[in-house]
Amino acid sequence: MEPLYQQTHKQVHEIQSHMGRLETSDKESLHLVENEIQARIDQIFSSLERLEILSSKEPPNKRQNAKLRVDQLKYDVQHLQTALRNFQHRRYAREQQERQREELLSRTFTTNDSDTTIPMDESLQFNSSLQKVHHGMDDLIGGGHNILEGLRAQRMTLKVGFYLGNGARATCLDLIQQALRRRSWILLTCWGYPTLS
């Protein structure tokens, strides 16, 4: 087990040194470097499978230590695999941005066609309908206000007419004249002051 472990450990360190080449390689050789690193990682994973089998066959007093060493190697290789995938993902994103930039720079723009129209008929019709509804509601509220004012005035007229004793409707002018003659509380009722009910 020890020779295979030493060989695998050495391969892990070689891959770590090759990872630095990813940043310095030109675009043409970058794919070759990535493929080489991936092939070495795959080879290390197969060696790790063999090491796991061998570590389980170690004597009981060495087995725990052997498994820890193999697990540490496995963790290092998984870390290298993740770093390679992250680098590839960044490279793909960078290449896509460059392609999109080139497409934008090479695109030729033309003027709009003469028959280009903006469909606004429905929007204008909807807006005018809303305006009509708005004015209709204003008229309805105003009419309700006038009706309430009329009812208040009618109540006051009936109340004052009842106090005059004849039960007939009396206008404010009649009430004022009667109040001036009688000098009573009817004038106060006409102007909205509370009276006896």
C-alpha positions in Angstrom: 0.0 0.0 0.0 2.8 2.5 0.9 4.3 2.6 -2.6 0.9 3.3 -4.2 0.1 5.9 -1.6 3.5 7.7 -2.2 2.9 7.6 -6.0 -0.6 9.0 -5.7 0.5 11.7 -3.2 3.2 12.7 -5.7 0.6 12.9 -8.5 -1.6 15.2 -6.4 1.3 17.6 -6.0 2.1 17.5 -9.7 -1.5 18.4 -10.5 -1.4 21.3 -8.0 1.7 22.7 -9.9 -0.1 22.2 -13.2 -3.1 24.2 -12.1 -0.9 27.3 -12.3 -0.4 26.6 -16.0 -4.1 27.2 -16.6 -3.8 30.9 -15.9 -0.8 31.4 -18.1 -1.7 29.2 -21.1 -2.8 30.8 -24.3 -6.3 30.0 -25.8 -5.0 27.3 -28.2 -3.2 25.2 -25.6 -5.6 25.8 -22.8 -7.9 22.9 -23.8 -4.9 20.6 -23.9 -3.8 21.6 -20.4 -7.4 21.1 -19.1 -7.7 17.7 -20.7 -4.3 16.6 -19.3 -5.2 17.7 -15.8 -8.6 16.0 -16.0 -6.9 12.7 -17.2 -4.5 12.8 -14.2 -7.4 13.5 -11.8 -9.3 10.5 -13.2 -6.1 8.3 -12.8 -5.8 9.4 -9.2 -9.4 8.6 -8.5 -8.8 5.0 -9.7 -5.7 4.8 -7.5 -7.7 6.0 -4.6 -10.3 3.2 -5.1 -7.4 0.7 -5.0 -6.0 2.4 -1.9 -9.3 2.2 -0.1 -9.4 -1.5 -0.7 -5.8 -1.9 0.5 -6.3 0.3 3.6 -9.2 -2.0 4.7 -6.8 -5.0 4.5 -4.2 -3.3 6.8 -3.6 -4.8 10.2 -6.1 -3.4 12.8 -3.5 -1.2 14.6 -2.6 0.5 11.3 -6.0 0.5 9.6 -7.4 3.7 11.1 -4.3 5.7 10.2 -4.3 4.3 6.7 -7.9 5.2 6.1 -7.3 8.8 7.4 -4.4 9.2 5.0 -6.5 7.9 2.0 -9.4 10.2 3.0 -7.0 13.2 3.1 -5.8 12.3 -0.4 -9.4 12.0 -1.6 -10.3 15.4 -0.1 -7.3 17.0 -1.9 -8.2 15.5 -5.2 -11.8 16.5 -4.9 -10.6 20.0 -4.1 -8.5 20.0 -7.3 -11.5 18.7 -9.3 -13.7 21.5 -8.0 -11.0 24.1 -8.8 -10.7 22.8 -12.4 -14.5 22.9 -12.9 -14.6 26.5 -11.5 -11.9 27.5 -13.9 -13.7 25.9 -16.8 -17.0 27.6 -15.8 -15.3 31.0 -15.7 -13.6 30.4 -19.0 -16.9 29.4 -20.6 -18.6 32.5 -19.3 -15.7 34.7 -20.5 -15.9 33.1 -24.0 -19.6 33.6 -24.2 -19.3 37.3 -23.2 -16.6 37.7 -25.9 -18.9 36.1 -28.5 -21.8 38.3 -27.5 -19.6 41.4 -27.7 -18.4 40.4 -31.2 -22.0 39.8 -32.3 -23.0 43.2 -31.1 -20.1 44.9 -32.7 -20.6 43.1 -36.0 -24.4 43.6 -36.2 -25.7 46.2 -38.6 -28.7 48.2 -37.6 -31.2 49.5 -40.0 -34.1 52.0 -39.7 -37.5 50.8 -38.8 -40.0 49.8 -41.5 -42.4 52.4 -42.6 -45.4 50.2 -41.6 -44.3 49.9 -38.0 -47.2 50.8 -35.8 -47.7 50.9 -32.1 -51.1 49.4 -31.1 -52.5 52.1 -28.9 -56.2 52.0 -29.8 -57.2 49.6 -27.0 -55.2 51.6 -24.5 -56.8 54.9 -25.5 -60.2 53.4 -25.5 -59.6 52.0 -22.0 -58.3 55.3 -20.8 -61.3 57.2 -22.1 -63.7 54.7 -20.6 -62.0 55.2 -17.2 -62.3 58.9 -17.5 -66.0 58.6 -18.3 -66.5 56.4 -15.2 -64.5 58.8 -13.1 -66.7 61.8 -14.2 -69.9 59.7 -13.7 -68.9 58.9 -10.1 -68.2 62.6 -9.5 -71.7 63.4 -10.8 -73.2 60.6 -8.7 -71.5 61.8 -5.5 -72.5 65.4 -6.3 -76.1 64.4 -6.8 -76.1 62.5 -3.5 -74.7 65.5 -1.8 -77.5 67.7 -3.2 -80.1 65.2 -2.2 -78.8 65.1 1.4 -78.8 68.9 1.5 -82.3 69.0 0.2 -83.4 66.5 2.9 -81.8 68.6 5.6 -83.6 71.7 4.3 -86.9 69.9 4.0 -86.5 68.6 7.6 -85.8 72.0 8.9 -88.8 73.5 7.0 -91.2 70.8 8.2 -89.9 71.2 11.8 -90.4 75.0 11.8 -93.8 74.7 10.1 -94.9 72.3 12.8 -93.7 74.7 15.4 -95.7 77.5 13.8 -98.8 75.4 14.4 -100.3 75.2 11.0 -98.3 72.1 9.8 -97.8 73.6 6.4 -94.5 74.1 4.8 -92.9 77.5 5.5 -90.0 79.1 3.7 -87.2 80.7 5.5 -88.5 84.1 4.5 -91.9 83.4 6.1 -90.1 82.2 9.2 -88.0 85.2 9.4 -91.0 87.5 9.1 -92.9 85.5 11.7 -89.9 85.6 14.0 -89.6 89.3 13.7 -93.2 89.6 14.6 -93.1 87.2 17.5 -89.5 87.7 18.5 -89.2 84.0 19.3 -86.8 81.1 18.9 -87.9 80.3 15.3 -85.2 82.5 13.8 -82.6 80.3 15.5 -84.1 77.2 14.0 -84.0 78.6 10.5 -80.3 79.3 10.7 -79.5 75.7 12.0 -79.2 76.3 15.7 -80.5 73.4 17.9 -84.0 73.8 19.2 -86.5 71.8 21.2 -87.5 68.7 19.4 
